[in-house]
Amino acid sequence: MAITLKDLKPKKLGEVVRELNYKDLVSFTMRISDDKDYVSAIKQIQKPDKPLTKDSLSKANNAVETLSQGEAMMIIIGEYVITEWDVKTSDGKVAPINGDNFMALCASVGDDDENAEFVGFISDNFHEMAKEFASQASETKKKLSKCSTGTKKAAS
């Protein structure tokens, strides 16, 4: 018997994709997977590398460039999670998908209340997708663990 090797690619832990439409104003696709860049970005805001101190929170040490946790999450969603959208620039072309443009979109849906509602819609979907992805990843890890345990037993 001959064995044919497949491309050696790491097993995906899972992927969650949603096609969303917000009040017929904007349509977009969100995707969460085990993309290394996305995982790295999420870790940066979940576990800041510096502990919080009075000094780190003082006005003098917090320039305008600092982001709140919520703003950081919106940047990550725009950079890594949204994969397609129908947002146009002023000249009618599809706007590049990135954190800055997503933040601009979040401020452009309508008045302050509508913008907050849109951010809530995005946030709710993102958190549901993240939970679903975590569940998929856990199941995949269990299956891989069983496979590697079976291989070790067979080799003994």
C-alpha positions as CSV (number, residue, x, y, z in Angstrom):
1,M,0.0,0.0,0.0
2,A,1.3,3.5,-0.9
3,I,0.6,6.6,1.0
4,T,-0.1,9.9,-0.8
5,L,0.9,12.9,1.2
6,K,-1.4,15.9,1.3
7,D,-0.3,19.4,1.7
8,L,0.9,19.7,5.3
9,K,-1.3,22.5,6.6
10,P,-2.2,23.0,10.2
11,K,-5.7,22.0,11.1
12,K,-8.1,25.0,11.3
13,L,-9.7,25.3,14.7
14,G,-12.9,26.6,13.1
15,E,-14.4,29.5,11.3
16,V,-17.6,31.5,11.8
17,V,-18.9,33.7,9.0
18,R,-22.0,35.9,9.0
19,E,-23.5,38.0,6.2
20,L,-25.1,41.0,7.9
21,N,-27.3,43.8,6.8
22,Y,-28.0,46.8,9.0
23,K,-31.4,48.4,8.2
24,D,-30.6,48.3,4.5
25,L,-28.0,51.0,5.0
26,V,-24.9,48.7,4.9
27,S,-24.2,45.1,4.2
28,F,-21.1,43.3,5.2
29,T,-19.5,40.0,5.9
30,M,-17.8,39.2,9.2
31,R,-15.4,36.3,9.7
32,I,-13.7,35.0,12.8
33,S,-11.1,32.2,12.5
34,D,-7.8,31.3,14.0
35,D,-5.9,33.8,11.8
36,K,-2.6,34.4,13.6
37,D,-2.7,38.2,13.1
38,Y,-6.2,38.5,14.4
39,V,-5.4,36.3,17.5
40,S,-2.3,38.5,18.2
41,A,-4.3,41.7,18.0
42,I,-7.0,40.3,20.3
43,K,-4.4,39.2,22.9
44,Q,-3.0,42.8,22.9
45,I,-6.3,44.3,24.2
46,Q,-7.3,41.3,26.3
47,K,-4.1,41.2,28.3
48,P,-2.4,44.6,28.2
49,D,1.4,44.3,28.6
50,K,1.5,46.9,31.3
51,P,-0.5,46.7,34.6
52,L,-2.8,49.6,35.3
53,T,-1.5,52.1,37.9
54,K,-2.6,55.6,38.9
55,D,0.3,56.9,36.9
56,S,-0.6,55.0,33.8
57,L,-4.2,56.5,34.0
58,S,-3.2,60.1,34.7
59,K,-4.1,62.7,32.1
60,A,-0.5,63.6,31.6
61,N,0.3,60.1,30.5
62,N,-2.7,59.4,28.3
63,A,-2.4,61.3,25.1
64,V,-5.3,61.7,22.7
65,E,-3.9,58.8,20.6
66,T,-4.8,56.2,23.3
67,L,-7.8,54.0,22.6
68,S,-10.4,52.8,24.9
69,Q,-11.0,49.0,25.0
70,G,-14.2,49.5,22.9
71,E,-12.4,51.6,20.3
72,A,-9.7,49.0,20.1
73,M,-12.2,46.3,19.5
74,M,-13.9,48.3,16.7
75,I,-10.4,48.8,15.1
76,I,-9.8,45.0,15.3
77,I,-13.2,44.3,13.8
78,G,-12.5,46.7,10.9
79,E,-9.0,45.3,10.4
80,Y,-9.5,41.6,10.8
81,V,-13.2,40.6,11.1
82,I,-15.0,42.4,8.3
83,T,-14.0,40.8,5.0
84,E,-16.5,42.4,2.6
85,W,-18.8,45.4,2.6
86,D,-20.7,47.8,0.3
87,V,-19.5,51.0,1.9
88,K,-18.6,53.6,-0.8
89,T,-16.2,56.5,-0.8
90,S,-17.4,60.0,-1.9
91,D,-16.4,59.1,-5.5
92,G,-18.5,56.0,-5.5
93,K,-15.8,53.4,-5.2
94,V,-15.9,50.6,-2.5
95,A,-14.0,52.0,0.5
96,P,-11.0,50.0,1.6
97,I,-11.8,47.8,4.6
98,N,-9.7,48.8,7.6
99,G,-10.0,50.0,11.1
100,D,-10.0,53.7,10.3
101,N,-12.7,53.4,7.7
102,F,-14.8,51.1,10.0
103,M,-14.5,53.7,12.8
104,A,-15.7,56.4,10.3
105,L,-18.6,54.1,9.3
106,C,-19.6,53.7,13.0
107,A,-19.8,57.5,13.2
108,S,-21.7,57.9,9.9
109,V,-24.7,55.7,10.2
110,G,-26.9,58.5,11.5
111,D,-27.3,60.6,14.6
112,D,-25.6,59.7,17.9
113,D,-28.3,57.3,19.0
114,E,-28.3,55.5,15.6
115,N,-24.5,55.3,15.6
116,A,-24.6,53.8,19.1
117,E,-27.3,51.3,18.0
118,F,-25.1,50.3,15.0
119,V,-22.1,49.8,17.3
120,G,-24.3,47.6,19.6
121,F,-25.4,45.6,16.5
122,I,-21.8,45.0,15.5
123,S,-20.7,44.3,19.0
124,D,-23.5,41.8,19.7
125,N,-22.8,39.9,16.5
126,F,-19.1,39.9,17.1
127,H,-19.5,38.5,20.7
128,E,-21.9,35.8,19.4
129,M,-19.5,34.8,16.7
130,A,-16.5,34.8,19.1
131,K,-18.5,32.4,21.4
132,E,-19.4,30.2,18.5
133,F,-15.8,30.1,17.3
134,A,-14.5,29.3,20.8
135,S,-16.9,26.4,20.9
136,Q,-15.8,25.1,17.5
137,A,-12.1,25.5,18.5
138,S,-12.7,23.6,21.7
139,E,-14.3,20.7,19.9
140,T,-11.6,20.6,17.3
141,K,-8.9,20.5,20.0
142,K,-10.7,17.7,21.7
143,K,-10.8,15.7,18.4
144,L,-7.2,16.4,17.7
145,S,-6.3,15.3,21.3
146,K,-8.2,12.1,20.8
147,C,-6.4,11.5,17.5
148,S,-2.9,12.1,19.0
149,T,-3.7,9.9,22.0
150,G,-4.9,7.1,19.7
151,T,-1.7,7.5,17.7
152,K,0.5,7.2,20.8
153,K,-1.4,4.1,21.9
154,A,-1.0,2.5,18.5
155,A,2.7,3.2,18.4
156,S,3.2,1.6,21.8
